[in-house]
Amino acid sequence: MQQNQIRITVSDKIDELLTEVAKKLGKKKSTLARELMEQKMYDLEIIQRGLRD
């Protein structure tokens, strides 16, 4: 599977929160952001619909 990169822009407060939570979880901030985005897409059933098509 090919890996693609994206860049996101967030507010200073969101960046601080991502940094803090990532540190507590022992993850990279970019990994945490990706996981949160994937979870939100799953919650909205975007991933499931995409897999069925």
C-alpha positions as CSV (number, residue, x, y, z in Angstrom):
1,M,0.0,0.0,0.0
2,Q,1.3,3.4,-1.0
3,Q,1.8,5.9,1.8
4,N,0.8,9.5,1.2
5,Q,1.6,12.5,3.2
6,I,-0.7,15.4,4.1
7,R,-0.1,18.6,5.9
8,I,-2.7,20.1,8.3
9,T,-2.9,23.5,9.9
10,V,-4.2,23.7,13.5
11,S,-4.5,26.5,16.0
12,D,-1.8,26.9,18.7
13,K,-4.2,25.5,21.3
14,I,-4.9,22.3,19.3
15,D,-1.1,21.9,18.7
16,E,-0.5,22.2,22.4
17,L,-3.2,19.6,23.2
18,L,-1.9,17.2,20.5
19,T,1.7,17.6,21.9
20,E,0.5,17.0,25.5
21,V,-1.6,14.0,24.7
22,A,0.9,12.4,22.3
23,K,3.6,12.7,25.0
24,K,1.3,11.1,27.6
25,L,0.6,8.2,25.2
26,G,4.2,7.9,24.1
27,K,3.3,8.6,20.4
28,K,4.5,11.0,17.8
29,K,2.2,14.0,17.4
30,S,1.7,13.2,13.7
31,T,0.7,9.6,14.6
32,L,-1.9,10.8,17.1
33,A,-3.3,13.3,14.6
34,R,-3.6,10.6,12.0
35,E,-5.3,8.2,14.4
36,L,-7.8,10.8,15.5
37,M,-8.6,11.7,11.9
38,E,-9.1,8.0,11.0
39,Q,-11.3,7.4,14.1
40,K,-13.5,10.4,13.1
41,M,-13.8,9.1,9.6
42,Y,-14.8,5.7,11.0
43,D,-17.3,7.3,13.4
44,L,-18.9,9.2,10.4
45,E,-19.0,5.9,8.5
46,I,-16.9,7.5,5.7
47,I,-14.5,4.6,5.8
48,Q,-17.2,1.9,5.8
49,R,-18.9,3.5,2.8
50,G,-15.6,3.8,1.0
51,L,-14.8,0.1,1.6
52,R,-18.2,-1.0,0.2
53,D,-17.9,1.0,-3.0
